Amino acid sequence: MITKEIAKSDLSLARCWEGHANSLSLLDGIATPDQKARWFAGVIERGDKWVAWSGEPQAREPAARQQCGTTITRVADGYIVEGTKVFATSATAAQWAILLVSLDGPGGIRHAGGDVDSQLLLCCDLSDPSVTMDSSWWDPIGMRGTVSYLVRFNRTFISETNSIGYPGQYVKEAWQTYFIPHYAATFLGAAEAAYDFALDYVTNQKKRAIPTSSITSRRCRSTSRPPTYGCGTSHASGRPDGVRRPGWPVAAHAMSSSIWRKTPSNTVSGPAARDR
């Protein structure tokens, strides 16, 4: 599978490819014949890349200066988009974006609580000067290469001819579920790559297995318990007063005993507190 193999080499690239392929599937499924002819020609002839952006989470992060989201205003021959979207994968590389938005206010499609018939899919030409990217929003440890920036729309006009499907179609026909296999293939590829790397690393160490008896012996010595209790005793006492805790692991007994010895007699803390 192409997506899985890409992910095995570069997960960030696979996520970007996944967004492009899913967007084309969405266009193929709900766009009109004229729209398909216009946009697919750009993909084939100019290499246009597509994305689909929904991200408008309404739970603001503590450090965020403002809440993200878009407002959509219907005008005579189209729509005006004002606001921001986040997790906008391929932000600086794509030419077109399918915006999942709602006439009822911020929240996009997956987060909005408004009427399902208010939900729209608007195709935005990202070369429009009213569309800008904020790279400072996206600086993670992993998958930094997806450039999933914050995108700002400053009264961006989108023509009615660039609206695809009927209102609410994305939710009513469960289009999100169409992308689950592709999503799974991406992370399956990444998981296989991680497994292959780990297996190669371990086998190249050329280390022999440590005998179980050796591990048990070291564990017994590390607990510093009296010989009468031994390693693995299921009812060893965790405190010097002889109260036993059935089923506690040896490490827990040792820790409990240590805490009890260091705790003043007039206080109750740690595992010992449960016995009072």
C-alpha positions in Angstrom: 0.0 0.0 0.0 1.5 3.3 -1.1 0.6 5.3 2.0 1.9 2.7 4.4 5.3 2.5 2.6 5.6 6.3 2.6 4.9 6.4 6.3 7.6 3.8 7.0 10.1 6.3 5.5 8.6 9.6 6.7 5.5 9.9 8.8 5.2 13.7 8.3 5.3 13.2 4.5 2.7 10.5 4.8 0.3 12.7 6.7 0.6 15.4 4.0 0.0 12.8 1.3 -2.9 11.4 3.2 -4.6 14.9 3.4 -4.1 15.4 -0.4 -5.4 12.0 -1.3 -8.4 12.3 1.0 -9.2 15.7 -0.4 -9.2 14.4 -4.0 -11.5 11.5 -2.8 -13.9 14.1 -1.4 -13.9 16.1 -4.6 -14.5 12.9 -6.6 -17.4 12.0 -4.4 -19.4 15.2 -4.1 -18.1 17.9 -6.5 -20.0 18.6 -9.8 -18.6 17.4 -13.1 -17.5 21.0 -14.0 -15.7 21.4 -10.7 -13.9 18.0 -11.1 -12.8 18.9 -14.6 -11.5 22.3 -13.5 -9.6 21.1 -10.3 -8.4 17.7 -11.5 -6.8 19.3 -14.5 -4.8 21.5 -12.1 -3.6 18.4 -10.2 -2.5 16.5 -13.4 -1.1 19.4 -15.4 0.4 21.7 -12.6 0.8 19.3 -9.7 -1.7 21.2 -7.5 -1.8 19.9 -4.0 -5.0 19.8 -1.9 -5.8 19.8 1.8 -9.0 19.6 3.9 -9.0 21.8 7.0 -11.5 21.6 9.8 -9.5 22.5 13.0 -11.3 25.0 15.0 -11.2 23.6 18.6 -13.1 25.8 21.0 -11.3 24.7 24.2 -8.6 27.5 24.3 -5.2 26.5 25.5 -4.1 28.3 28.8 -1.3 30.1 26.9 -3.3 31.0 23.9 -4.0 34.7 23.5 -7.3 34.2 21.6 -9.7 31.5 20.6 -9.5 30.1 17.1 -12.4 29.7 14.7 -14.1 31.2 11.6 -17.2 33.1 10.9 -18.9 32.8 7.6 -21.0 35.5 6.0 -23.2 34.8 3.0 -23.0 37.4 0.3 -24.7 37.7 -3.1 -22.4 35.4 -5.1 -20.5 33.5 -2.4 -19.1 33.7 1.1 -16.8 35.8 3.2 -14.5 33.8 5.6 -13.1 35.6 8.6 -11.0 34.1 11.3 -8.5 31.3 11.9 -8.0 27.5 11.6 -5.3 25.4 13.3 -3.7 22.0 12.6 -3.6 23.2 8.9 -1.4 20.4 7.6 0.7 21.3 4.4 -0.1 25.0 5.0 2.8 26.4 3.0 2.8 23.7 0.3 -0.8 23.3 -0.8 -2.5 25.3 -3.5 -6.1 24.6 -2.6 -7.9 23.9 0.7 -11.3 22.5 1.4 -12.6 24.5 4.4 -15.0 22.7 6.7 -17.0 25.6 8.1 -20.4 26.5 9.6 -22.7 29.4 9.1 -23.6 29.1 12.8 -20.2 30.3 13.9 -16.8 29.1 15.0 -16.2 25.4 15.4 -15.9 24.1 11.9 -17.8 20.9 11.2 -16.5 18.5 13.8 -16.6 21.0 16.6 -19.7 23.1 15.8 -22.8 22.7 17.8 -25.1 24.4 15.3 -27.6 23.1 12.7 -26.1 20.4 10.5 -27.7 22.2 7.5 -25.4 25.2 8.2 -22.3 23.2 7.6 -20.5 23.9 4.3 -17.4 22.8 2.3 -15.8 25.7 0.6 -12.8 25.4 -1.7 -10.2 28.1 -1.1 -7.4 29.2 -3.5 -4.5 29.6 -1.0 -2.7 32.0 -3.3 -5.3 34.7 -2.3 -3.4 37.5 -0.5 -6.1 37.6 2.2 -4.9 34.1 3.4 -1.8 34.1 5.7 0.1 31.5 7.7 1.5 31.7 11.2 4.3 29.2 11.7 4.8 30.1 15.4 1.7 28.1 16.3 3.2 24.8 15.2 6.4 23.8 16.9 6.0 20.2 18.2 8.7 17.6 18.9 7.2 15.1 16.5 5.9 15.6 12.9 7.1 19.1 12.7 7.5 18.5 9.0 3.7 18.5 8.5 3.8 22.3 8.8 0.4 22.2 10.4 0.3 26.0 11.0 -2.4 28.4 12.1 -4.0 29.9 9.0 -5.7 33.3 9.1 -8.5 34.4 6.7 -8.9 38.2 6.5 -12.3 38.5 4.9 -11.4 36.0 2.2 -14.0 35.8 -0.5 -15.0 32.3 -1.8 -17.3 32.1 -4.8 -20.5 30.1 -4.8 -18.9 28.1 -7.7 -16.2 26.9 -5.2 -18.8 25.4 -2.8 -19.0 21.7 -3.1 -21.9 19.3 -2.1 -25.1 20.3 -0.4 -25.3 21.9 3.1 -24.5 19.2 5.8 -23.5 16.5 3.3 -20.2 15.8 4.9 -21.9 14.8 8.2 -25.1 13.3 6.8 -23.2 11.0 4.5 -20.5 10.2 7.1 -17.6 11.2 4.8 -15.2 11.3 7.8 -15.5 7.5 8.0 -14.2 7.1 4.4 -10.8 8.3 5.5 -10.3 5.9 8.4 -8.6 3.1 6.4 -6.2 5.7 5.0 -5.5 7.1 8.4 -4.9 3.6 9.8 -2.5 2.8 6.9 -0.4 5.8 7.8 0.2 4.8 11.4 0.5 1.1 10.6 3.4 2.1 8.3 5.0 4.2 11.1 4.5 1.4 13.6 6.1 -1.2 11.3 9.1 1.1 10.8 9.5 1.6 14.6 9.3 -2.2 15.1 11.9 -2.9 12.3 14.2 -0.3 13.8 13.9 -1.6 17.3 14.4 -5.2 16.2 17.5 -4.3 14.1 18.9 -2.3 17.0 18.4 -5.1 19.5 19.7 -7.9 17.3 22.8 -6.0 16.4 23.8 -5.7 20.0 24.6 -9.4 19.9 23.9 -9.7 23.6 23.0 -13.0 25.2 19.9 -13.4 27.3 20.2 -12.9 31.0 19.2 -16.1 32.9 16.1 -15.7 35.0 17.8 -17.0 38.1 20.3 -14.2 37.9 17.6 -11.6 37.7 15.8 -13.2 40.7 19.0 -13.3 42.8 19.8 -9.6 42.1 16.2 -8.6 43.0 16.4 -10.4 46.3 19.6 -8.7 47.2 18.3 -5.2 46.2 15.3 -5.4 48.6 17.6 -5.9 51.7 14.9 -7.9 53.4 15.5 -10.5 56.1 16.1 -14.0 54.8 13.0 -15.3 56.4 10.8 -13.3 54.1 12.8 -14.0 50.9 12.2 -12.8 47.4 8.7 -13.3 46.1 7.0 -13.9 49.5 3.4 -12.8 48.9 2.7 -11.9 52.5 5.9 -10.2 53.6 5.4 -7.4 56.2 5.8 -3.9 54.9 6.3 -2.4 58.4 8.2 -3.4 61.5 5.0 -4.0 63.6 4.3 -7.1 61.6 1.2 -6.1 59.7 1.2 -8.1 56.5 -0.1 -7.0 53.1 -1.2 -10.1 51.0 -0.3 -9.9 47.4 2.0 -6.8 47.5 5.1 -7.1 45.2 8.4 -7.3 47.0 9.4 -3.8 45.8 6.2 -2.4 47.3 7.0 -4.0 50.6 10.5 -2.6 50.7 9.2 0.9 49.8 6.5 0.7 52.4 9.0 -0.4 55.1 11.3 2.5 54.2 8.6 5.1 54.3 7.3 3.8 57.7 10.7 4.0 59.3 11.2 7.6 58.1 7.7 8.8 59.0 7.3 10.5 62.5 5.0 8.5 64.7 2.4 11.3 64.9 1.8 11.5 61.2 0.2 9.3 58.7 1.5 9.2 55.1 2.4 6.9 52.2 1.1 3.3 51.9 1.1 2.8 55.7 -1.7 5.4 56.0 -4.2 2.8 54.7 -3.6 0.5 57.7 -4.6 3.1 60.4 
